[in-house]
Amino acid sequence: MLPVRSVLRCRSVCKPWKKIIDDHQFAKLQFTRSRSSLLPSYNNVGYKPIVTSFLFLPCYTNGYGYDDGFYIVEQDKENTNTFNTAKIKFSSSCPPNFSYHCYDQLLYVDGFLCFCLVDGFLSCLCNPATQDWVNFTSFKPSTQLGFGLDFDHINTKFKLAAISYYYYSDGSGGYTTNAQVFTVGSNSSWRDLKNVPQVMCSNFSATVQGSIHWLTHNNDMLSSHILSFDLASENFSFIVLPKCYLEEEFLLEEFHIINFGGDLSVVDFSNNDRVEVWVMKEYSGKESWTKLTVMRKDVVTGVEYIQLFPI
């Protein structure tokens, strides 16, 4: 499939190209193509500089209010210490009174952004390239929600999954976990899933190999495994984290899970000066985790960001 940054550039070339890219047949062809890796070769001893692009969602601009768009940040191919940025604003076609800063969870899949509220009253899907929007039906409020979005290649439909859990009212600290799925473009409502593992999940998710993934945690917000949900079979399974995280406790809020060039990856934000990424080069292979340091935290000068996605 074409990288998202290439689609954005091609769409702005001329009106005929824009018409082709906006056609639903182009989207179907794009998502049914295999996703190739964007990473160069590396090993456990060292690695080559990674030349890639990221999507940044900013917090504030100069302290005077919310930013009204997002940034495409691309590492220079000749000088890997240089990053080129381009800002894309949300158009007037977005829902009334929309601000992505008001949403609790932001998902990114193959060029699409999904905005979700934890209370479930509104979720919407956005294509930044075409500025098209789709709203989802309301979701029953719960104590906490973890969303995940991906394209089901078997049924050629986007699916939005939601993990929710409810604490018992007896004060014991116990809870029950439920899961539902919504198929985009269908007339169906949220469907309950069976055999849901009784674990808590982080808000952040990543889609790899046709499955949605969440970091799991206990009541103390300490993590140990990755929960995987297969979109086609709608079954759950677990993946073990890198060994170093199994030997020590860490706070879940300092880690995100992402799709990095087609590989399941864990992003470590716990260091003050850098962002580290653990990449699983062989899916479900616990010995295939490889540690990389990919970028400085101040890559976008003067702009604080709340989330980043590799594109």
C-alpha positions in Angstrom: 0.0 0.0 0.0 1.1 3.6 -0.5 2.5 5.4 2.5 0.1 8.0 3.9 2.5 10.9 3.3 2.6 9.9 -0.4 -1.2 9.9 -0.6 -1.3 13.3 0.9 1.2 14.7 -1.6 -0.4 13.0 -4.7 -3.8 14.3 -3.8 -2.6 17.9 -4.0 -0.9 17.5 -7.4 -4.0 18.1 -9.6 -7.8 17.7 -9.7 -7.8 14.3 -11.7 -5.4 12.8 -9.1 -7.5 14.2 -6.3 -10.7 12.6 -7.8 -8.9 9.2 -8.1 -7.7 9.2 -4.5 -11.1 10.4 -3.2 -12.9 7.5 -5.0 -14.0 4.6 -2.7 -12.4 2.1 -5.1 -9.0 3.6 -4.4 -9.6 3.2 -0.7 -10.5 -0.4 -1.1 -7.4 -1.1 -3.2 -5.2 0.7 -0.7 -6.4 -1.3 2.3 -6.3 -4.7 0.6 -2.6 -4.3 -0.3 -0.1 -5.7 2.1 1.7 -3.3 4.4 5.4 -3.2 3.9 7.9 -2.3 6.6 9.4 1.2 6.6 12.4 0.3 8.8 15.9 -0.5 7.6 17.8 -3.6 8.8 19.3 -3.7 12.3 20.3 -6.1 15.0 20.6 -6.2 18.8 24.1 -4.6 18.8 23.4 -1.5 16.7 21.0 0.0 14.2 21.0 2.3 11.2 19.4 5.8 11.4 15.6 5.5 10.8 14.3 7.7 8.1 10.6 7.9 8.6 7.7 10.3 9.2 5.4 11.0 12.2 2.1 12.6 12.8 2.1 14.9 15.8 -1.0 16.1 17.6 -0.1 19.3 19.5 -1.3 20.5 22.9 -1.0 24.3 22.8 0.5 27.0 20.6 2.6 29.5 22.4 0.4 29.2 25.5 -2.5 31.2 23.9 -5.0 28.4 23.2 -5.5 25.2 21.4 -3.9 24.4 18.1 -6.3 23.9 15.2 -4.5 21.2 13.3 -1.7 18.6 13.4 1.8 18.3 12.1 3.4 15.9 9.6 7.1 15.6 10.7 9.6 13.9 8.3 13.2 13.0 9.0 15.6 14.4 6.4 17.1 11.6 4.3 20.5 13.3 4.0 20.8 14.7 7.6 19.0 12.5 10.1 19.3 15.2 12.8 17.1 17.5 10.7 13.3 17.2 10.7 11.0 18.9 8.2 7.5 19.8 9.4 4.2 20.6 7.6 1.0 21.7 9.3 -2.5 20.5 8.2 -5.6 22.2 9.6 -9.0 20.6 10.2 -11.5 22.0 7.8 -15.0 23.3 8.4 -16.4 19.9 7.4 -15.7 18.5 10.9 -18.6 18.0 13.4 -20.0 21.2 15.0 -17.9 22.4 18.0 -15.3 19.8 17.3 -11.9 19.9 19.0 -9.7 16.9 19.2 -8.4 18.2 22.6 -11.8 17.4 24.0 -11.4 13.7 23.2 -10.0 11.2 25.6 -8.5 8.8 23.1 -7.0 9.3 19.6 -6.4 6.4 17.2 -4.5 6.3 14.0 -4.8 3.6 11.3 -3.5 3.9 7.7 -4.1 7.6 7.4 -7.4 7.7 9.4 -7.9 9.4 12.8 -10.5 8.1 15.2 -11.6 10.4 18.1 -13.2 8.7 21.1 -14.8 9.9 24.3 -14.4 7.7 27.4 -18.1 8.3 28.3 -19.0 7.0 24.9 -21.4 9.7 23.9 -19.5 10.5 20.6 -16.9 8.9 18.5 -16.0 9.9 15.0 -13.6 8.8 12.2 -11.7 11.3 10.1 -9.7 11.1 6.9 -7.3 14.1 7.2 -6.4 13.9 3.5 -10.0 14.2 2.2 -11.5 16.0 5.4 -14.3 13.4 5.4 -16.0 12.5 8.7 -18.1 9.5 10.0 -19.9 9.5 13.4 -20.4 6.4 15.4 -23.5 5.6 17.5 -23.4 6.2 21.2 -21.7 3.7 23.5 -23.0 2.8 27.0 -20.9 4.8 29.5 -18.6 2.8 31.8 -15.8 3.2 34.3 -13.1 3.1 31.6 -12.9 2.5 27.8 -10.0 1.3 25.7 -10.7 1.7 21.9 -9.1 0.1 18.9 -9.6 0.5 15.2 -8.4 -1.4 12.2 -9.4 -2.6 8.7 -10.9 -6.1 8.5 -9.4 -7.5 5.2 -11.7 -10.5 5.3 -14.9 -8.4 5.3 -13.3 -5.3 3.8 -14.8 -3.1 6.6 -13.3 -1.0 9.3 -14.1 -2.3 12.8 -14.0 -0.3 16.1 -13.5 -2.4 19.2 -14.1 -1.1 22.8 -12.8 -2.7 26.0 -14.7 -1.6 29.1 -14.6 -2.5 32.8 -16.8 -1.9 35.8 -15.7 -1.9 39.5 -17.9 -3.9 41.9 -19.9 -1.8 44.2 -18.9 -3.8 47.3 -15.6 -1.8 47.7 -13.5 -4.9 47.2 -11.6 -3.4 44.2 -12.8 -6.2 42.0 -14.0 -5.6 38.4 -15.5 -7.2 35.4 -14.3 -6.6 31.8 -16.5 -6.5 28.8 -15.8 -5.9 25.1 -17.9 -4.8 22.1 -17.3 -4.2 18.4 -18.8 -1.9 15.8 -18.5 -2.4 12.1 -18.2 0.9 10.2 -20.5 1.2 7.1 -23.0 -1.3 8.3 -26.4 -0.8 9.9 -25.5 -2.9 13.0 -25.1 -1.4 16.4 -22.4 -2.4 19.0 -22.1 -6.2 19.4 -21.0 -7.9 22.6 -18.0 -10.2 22.4 -17.6 -13.5 24.2 -14.7 -15.0 26.2 -13.2 -11.6 27.1 -10.1 -11.8 29.3 -10.6 -10.2 32.7 -7.8 -7.7 32.6 -7.6 -3.9 32.5 -6.3 -2.2 29.3 -4.6 1.0 28.5 -6.3 3.7 26.4 -3.7 3.4 23.6 -4.0 0.6 21.1 -2.1 -0.5 18.0 -3.2 -2.6 15.0 -0.7 -5.2 13.6 -1.2 -8.4 11.6 -5.0 -8.0 11.5 -5.3 -7.6 15.3 -5.8 -4.8 17.7 -3.4 -4.7 20.7 -3.5 -3.0 24.2 -1.1 -2.9 27.1 -2.7 -4.6 30.1 -2.3 -3.6 33.7 -3.5 -4.4 37.2 -5.1 -2.2 39.9 -1.7 -0.6 40.6 -1.3 0.5 36.9 1.7 -1.9 36.5 1.8 -3.7 33.1 3.0 -7.2 32.2 1.4 -8.3 28.9 -0.1 -7.2 25.6 -3.8 -8.1 24.9 -4.4 -9.0 21.2 -7.9 -9.0 19.5 -8.1 -10.7 16.1 -10.5 -8.8 13.9 -11.5 -11.7 11.6 -12.1 -14.4 14.2 -12.9 -11.9 17.0 -10.8 -13.9 19.5 -8.5 -12.7 22.2 -4.9 -13.8 23.1 -1.8 -12.5 24.9 1.7 -11.4 23.9 4.7 -11.1 26.4 6.4 -7.8 26.8 10.2 -7.3 26.4 12.1 -9.2 29.1 13.5 -6.1 30.8 9.9 -4.9 31.6 9.1 -8.3 33.1 11.9 -8.0 35.6 11.0 -4.5 36.9 7.8 -2.6 37.6 6.9 0.4 35.4 4.0 2.8 35.2 1.7 2.2 32.3 1.1 5.9 31.6 4.8 6.2 30.5 4.4 3.8 27.7 2.4 3.6 24.4 1.9 0.7 22.0 2.1 1.5 18.3 2.4 0.0 14.8 5.9 1.0 13.8 6.5 0.3 10.1 4.3 -2.8 10.2 5.8 -4.2 13.5 4.2 -4.3 16.9 6.1 -1.8 19.1 6.2 -0.3 22.6 7.2 3.4 23.0 8.9 4.3 26.2 8.4 8.0 27.2 9.9 7.6 30.7 13.3 9.2 29.7 13.6 13.0 29.9 15.6 13.5 26.7 14.6 10.8 24.3 11.8 8.5 23.1 12.8 4.8 22.9 11.0 2.1 20.9 11.0 -1.6 21.4 10.1 -3.4 18.1 8.9 -7.0 17.7 10.4 -8.1 14.4 8.8 -11.5 14.5 5.1 -11.3 15.4 4.3 -13.1 18.7 8.0 -14.0 19.0 9.0 -13.0 22.6 12.7 -13.3 21.7 12.4 -10.9 18.8 12.1 -7.6 20.7 14.8 -5.1 19.7 15.4 -1.8 21.4 15.8 1.4 19.3 16.3 5.1 20.2 14.5 6.9 17.4 14.3 10.6 18.2 14.6 13.5 20.6 11.6 14.7 22.5 12.1 18.3 21.2 11.8 17.3 17.5 9.1 19.9 16.9 10.6 23.1 18.3 8.2 25.1 20.5 5.3 22.7 20.2 4.2 20.4 23.0 2.5 17.3 21.7 0.0 14.9 23.3 0.5 12.0 21.0 2.5 10.9 18.0 2.0 8.2 15.3 4.5 6.9 12.8 3.1 7.2 9.2 
